[in-house]
Amino acid sequence: MNWYYKDETLRAGFTTKDSTLAEQNNTALHVAKDEAAVRTNREALAKELNLPLANFVCANQTHSANVVKITSEHKGRGAFTNDDAIADTDAMYTCEDNIVLCTFTADCVPVIFYDRTKHLIGVIHSGWQGTVKEITRHTLNTIMADEQCNPADIVIHIGAALSQDKFEVDADVYHKFKALGYAEDFMYFNEPTGKYHIDNQRTVKKQCELVGVPTANIVLANACTFKDEDGFSYREDRSCGRHLHFIVQN
């Protein structure tokens, strides 16, 4: 496991691929070959956090732009089975303590954020479809409107994802990013292959900046899930596991 943040009141991090563990430390039930093994991997993380797995909250991610405010009533949803995961949701936030918000990725962009002044934390799953739907921008606008967050107080970590070098697409996806009106600097055309290459992480970072989050408040990981031996990459292996990115406050 790697940490994004760790102090007395806030912990955030992510699990990594580990060939010595069952399912290579996959933590996502929706791609599990052995669900019991995945629950064991999740229990190991819960033990590391000194919190029960029943405090975890997981969503059924659908590449949507949907955001849900999580409360204590949601504890345990999606933690032991996908059957009760938060439906059709790719972003969650909470203002309550000891709730472990989770998001799963294998090339998509994970966004972990918090606002200490509002005692608020959240997670976002932004695959390319979520990015062109501007899920990150929508989520941040939601907490600014509903929770009165000041963008200057929001701190964001954009985690490891598929690098621009490895994220090659056809013209249809390129035009969807171009239509955003601000992603042109994060794309290039490779003439020999006839493919476009897109930097999904930097596009998400721009979305954060467009709602007013200071650049100094945004940390951008430079690891590529395809190139990193500790990374799960769907583009490399369609049967791969998933990283679990989490944040919890107390």
C-alpha positions in Angstrom: 0.0 0.0 0.0 1.1 3.5 -0.7 0.0 6.7 1.1 -1.3 10.0 -0.3 -1.6 11.6 3.1 -1.3 10.4 6.6 -1.6 12.4 9.8 -3.6 12.2 13.0 -6.9 13.3 11.4 -6.7 12.2 7.8 -5.5 9.2 5.9 -5.5 8.5 2.2 -3.7 6.0 0.0 -4.0 3.2 -2.5 -3.3 -0.5 -2.8 -0.9 -1.9 -5.4 -0.5 -5.0 -7.4 1.5 -7.7 -5.5 2.2 -11.0 -7.1 2.8 -12.7 -3.7 -0.8 -12.2 -2.7 -4.0 -13.8 -3.8 -5.4 -12.3 -7.0 -2.2 -10.1 -7.0 -3.9 -8.0 -4.3 -6.9 -7.2 -6.4 -9.4 -5.4 -4.3 -12.4 -5.1 -6.7 -15.2 -7.7 -6.4 -16.6 -6.9 -9.8 -13.5 -8.4 -11.5 -12.8 -11.0 -8.9 -12.0 -14.6 -9.8 -12.2 -15.5 -6.1 -14.4 -13.1 -4.1 -13.2 -14.5 -0.8 -9.6 -13.6 -1.7 -10.6 -10.1 -2.6 -12.4 -9.7 0.7 -9.3 -11.0 2.5 -7.3 -8.3 0.6 -9.8 -5.7 1.7 -9.6 -7.0 5.3 -5.8 -6.5 5.2 -6.3 -2.8 4.3 -9.0 -2.4 7.0 -6.5 -3.9 9.6 -3.9 -1.4 8.4 -6.4 1.4 9.0 -7.5 0.0 12.3 -11.1 0.2 11.2 -13.6 -2.6 10.4 -14.3 -3.4 6.8 -18.0 -2.6 7.6 -16.9 1.1 7.6 -15.9 1.0 3.9 -18.2 2.4 1.2 -17.8 1.3 -2.4 -19.8 2.3 -5.5 -20.9 0.5 -8.6 -18.8 2.6 -11.0 -20.4 3.1 -14.4 -18.3 6.0 -15.9 -21.1 8.3 -14.9 -20.9 11.9 -13.7 -23.0 11.1 -10.6 -21.9 12.2 -7.1 -23.4 11.0 -3.8 -23.1 12.4 -0.3 -22.2 9.5 2.0 -23.4 9.3 5.6 -23.1 6.8 8.4 -26.2 5.1 7.0 -24.2 4.0 4.0 -21.4 2.3 6.0 -20.6 -1.2 4.6 -22.3 -0.6 1.2 -20.3 -2.5 -1.3 -17.7 -3.6 1.2 -18.6 -7.3 1.3 -20.6 -7.7 -1.8 -21.3 -5.8 -5.0 -25.0 -6.4 -4.5 -25.4 -3.4 -2.2 -22.8 -1.1 -3.6 -23.8 2.5 -4.1 -25.5 2.3 -7.5 -24.4 4.1 -10.7 -22.0 6.4 -9.0 -18.4 7.5 -9.7 -17.9 10.2 -7.1 -18.6 10.2 -3.3 -18.0 12.6 -0.5 -18.7 12.7 3.3 -18.4 15.1 6.2 -18.5 12.3 8.8 -15.7 10.5 10.6 -14.4 6.9 10.2 -16.0 6.3 6.8 -13.6 4.9 4.3 -14.5 6.1 0.9 -13.2 3.9 -1.9 -12.8 4.1 -5.6 -11.3 1.5 -8.0 -9.0 2.0 -11.0 -6.9 0.2 -13.6 -5.8 3.1 -15.9 -8.6 5.5 -15.1 -7.8 8.6 -13.2 -8.4 8.5 -9.4 -9.1 11.8 -7.7 -8.8 12.1 -3.9 -9.8 15.4 -2.3 -10.4 17.0 1.1 -11.3 20.3 2.7 -10.2 20.5 6.3 -12.2 23.7 7.0 -15.4 21.9 6.2 -14.3 18.5 7.5 -15.0 17.0 4.1 -13.4 14.3 2.1 -14.1 12.6 -1.2 -13.1 10.3 -4.1 -13.7 10.4 -7.9 -13.3 7.8 -10.6 -12.6 9.6 -13.9 -12.0 7.3 -16.8 -12.0 9.1 -20.2 -15.7 8.9 -20.3 -16.0 10.5 -16.9 -13.5 13.2 -17.9 -15.5 14.2 -21.0 -18.6 14.3 -18.8 -16.5 16.5 -16.5 -17.3 14.5 -13.4 -14.5 16.1 -11.4 -15.7 19.6 -12.3 -19.2 18.6 -11.4 -18.3 17.1 -8.1 -16.3 20.1 -7.0 -19.1 22.5 -8.1 -21.5 20.3 -6.0 -19.5 20.6 -2.8 -19.0 24.3 -3.4 -22.7 24.8 -3.8 -24.1 22.3 -1.3 -21.4 22.4 1.4 -20.1 25.9 0.9 -16.6 24.8 0.2 -14.1 27.5 -0.8 -12.0 26.2 -3.8 -9.0 27.7 -2.2 -9.4 25.3 0.8 -9.7 22.1 -1.4 -6.6 19.9 -1.7 -6.5 17.3 -4.4 -4.4 14.3 -5.3 -4.6 13.0 -8.8 -3.3 9.4 -8.7 -1.5 7.1 -11.1 -3.3 6.4 -14.3 -2.6 5.4 -17.9 0.1 7.8 -19.2 -0.3 9.9 -22.4 2.2 7.7 -24.1 0.1 4.6 -23.6 -3.4 6.3 -23.9 -3.8 6.2 -27.7 -7.3 6.7 -29.1 -9.1 7.1 -32.4 -10.6 10.3 -33.7 -14.0 9.9 -32.0 -12.5 10.1 -28.5 -10.1 12.9 -29.6 -13.1 15.0 -30.8 -14.9 14.5 -27.5 -11.9 15.8 -25.6 -11.5 18.7 -28.1 -15.1 19.6 -27.6 -14.3 20.4 -23.9 -12.6 23.6 -25.2 -9.6 23.3 -22.9 -7.9 19.9 -23.5 -6.1 20.7 -26.8 -2.7 21.2 -25.0 -3.0 17.7 -23.5 -3.3 15.8 -26.8 -1.1 15.1 -29.8 -1.4 13.1 -33.1 1.0 10.3 -33.9 1.2 10.2 -37.7 3.0 6.8 -38.0 0.1 5.0 -36.0 -2.7 7.3 -37.0 -3.7 7.6 -33.3 -4.2 10.4 -30.9 -2.6 10.5 -27.5 -4.4 12.1 -24.6 -3.2 13.1 -21.1 -6.3 12.3 -19.0 -4.6 13.3 -15.7 -3.7 16.8 -16.9 -7.2 17.2 -18.4 -8.6 16.4 -15.0 -6.2 18.8 -13.3 -7.4 21.5 -15.6 -10.9 20.8 -14.6 -9.9 21.4 -11.0 -8.2 24.6 -11.8 -11.3 25.8 -13.8 -13.4 25.7 -10.7 -10.9 27.7 -8.8 -8.7 25.2 -7.0 -5.2 26.7 -6.8 -2.6 24.8 -8.8 -0.5 24.6 -5.7 -3.2 22.6 -4.0 -3.1 19.9 -6.7 -0.7 17.0 -6.6 -0.3 15.0 -9.8 1.2 11.5 -9.7 3.6 10.8 -12.6 3.4 7.0 -12.5 1.8 5.1 -15.4 -0.4 2.1 -14.5 0.7 0.3 -17.7 4.4 0.8 -17.3 4.7 0.4 -13.5 5.2 -3.2 -12.4 3.0 -2.5 -9.4 0.2 -1.2 -11.5 -3.0 -2.8 -12.7 -3.6 -1.8 -16.3 -6.8 -2.8 -18.2 -5.2 -1.7 -21.5 -2.4 -4.1 -20.9 -4.5 -7.0 -19.5 -8.3 -7.0 -19.8 -8.6 -9.5 -16.9 -6.5 -7.5 -14.4 -7.4 -6.5 -10.9 -8.0 -3.0 -9.6 -6.3 -0.6 -7.2 -8.4 0.6 -4.3 -7.9 4.3 -3.6 -9.3 5.4 -0.2 -9.6 8.4 2.1 -10.9 8.5 5.7 -11.0 11.2 8.4 -11.4 11.1 12.2 
